[in-house]
Amino acid sequence: MQSAVSPGLRPGAGGPDPVDPTVVFEVLGNERSRAILGAVGREALTASEIAETVTIPISTVYRHLETLTEAGLLEESIRIDPRGRNRKEYARDVNSLSVRLGGDFAITLE
């Protein structure tokens, strides 16, 4: 028997964006993704800074950053460098995660 999964909601400037609960749970089920989320707080870090903090190879960090960003858990921005070496940086894009069990299973990121 297959169960239906309702998209959750993610607050945004233009209103809530849909969140796929399956994707969020898959990402959170990965130990390295959780380590990256733990290292990244509201202060943005570059991929290199994250790799140093969690001692994960940089190539693996990039792969997880993409997944975490697509899942809506991290926000990507550009760190401006006066010498022209601008780099992407990542900050946590959620404070909490709520799961609603009932008639329509849903997830909300806040």
C-alpha positions in Angstrom: 0.0 0.0 0.0 1.4 3.4 -1.0 0.8 6.4 1.3 0.2 9.9 0.0 2.5 12.6 1.2 1.3 16.1 1.2 3.7 18.9 0.5 4.4 21.0 3.6 4.9 24.7 3.8 7.9 26.9 4.1 7.5 30.6 4.9 8.9 33.0 2.4 8.7 36.6 1.3 6.1 35.8 -1.3 4.2 33.3 0.7 4.8 29.7 1.7 6.8 27.5 -0.7 6.0 23.8 -0.9 8.3 21.5 1.0 8.6 17.8 0.1 8.5 15.9 3.4 10.2 12.9 1.9 13.1 14.9 0.7 13.5 16.7 4.1 13.4 13.4 6.0 15.9 11.8 3.6 18.3 14.7 4.0 17.9 14.7 7.8 18.5 10.9 7.8 22.0 11.5 6.6 24.7 11.8 9.3 26.9 14.1 7.2 24.0 16.4 6.3 23.1 16.7 10.0 26.7 17.5 10.8 26.7 20.3 8.3 23.4 21.7 9.6 24.9 21.6 13.1 28.0 23.5 11.9 26.1 26.1 10.0 24.2 28.5 12.1 22.8 32.0 11.4 26.4 33.1 10.6 27.1 32.0 7.1 30.1 29.8 6.2 31.8 28.9 3.0 32.1 25.3 1.8 35.8 25.3 2.8 34.9 26.6 6.3 32.3 24.0 6.7 34.6 21.2 5.6 37.2 22.3 8.1 34.6 22.4 10.9 33.1 19.0 10.3 36.2 17.3 8.9 34.4 16.0 5.8 36.1 16.1 2.3 35.2 19.3 0.4 33.7 17.3 -2.5 31.3 15.6 -0.1 30.4 18.9 1.5 29.5 20.4 -1.9 27.2 17.5 -2.6 25.4 17.8 0.7 25.2 21.6 0.5 23.3 21.2 -2.8 20.9 18.7 -1.3 20.4 20.8 1.9 19.8 24.0 -0.2 17.3 22.2 -2.5 15.5 20.8 0.6 15.0 24.4 1.9 17.2 23.9 5.0 20.1 26.1 3.9 20.2 29.4 2.2 23.0 30.2 -0.3 24.4 33.8 -0.8 27.5 35.4 -2.1 30.3 36.6 0.2 31.7 39.7 -1.4 35.5 39.9 -1.3 37.1 43.4 -2.1 39.9 41.5 -4.0 37.2 40.1 -6.3 37.3 36.5 -5.0 33.6 36.3 -4.2 32.5 32.9 -2.8 29.2 31.2 -2.0 28.3 31.0 1.6 25.6 29.1 3.4 23.4 29.8 6.4 20.7 27.8 8.0 17.3 28.8 6.6 15.1 27.3 9.3 14.7 27.6 13.0 12.3 24.7 13.5 10.7 21.8 11.8 7.1 20.8 12.5 5.5 17.5 11.4 1.7 17.1 11.3 0.4 13.5 11.5 -3.2 12.9 10.7 -5.4 12.9 7.7 -2.8 14.7 5.6 0.8 14.2 6.6 2.6 17.5 6.2 5.8 19.2 7.2 6.4 22.9 8.0 9.8 24.6 8.1 10.0 27.8 10.2 
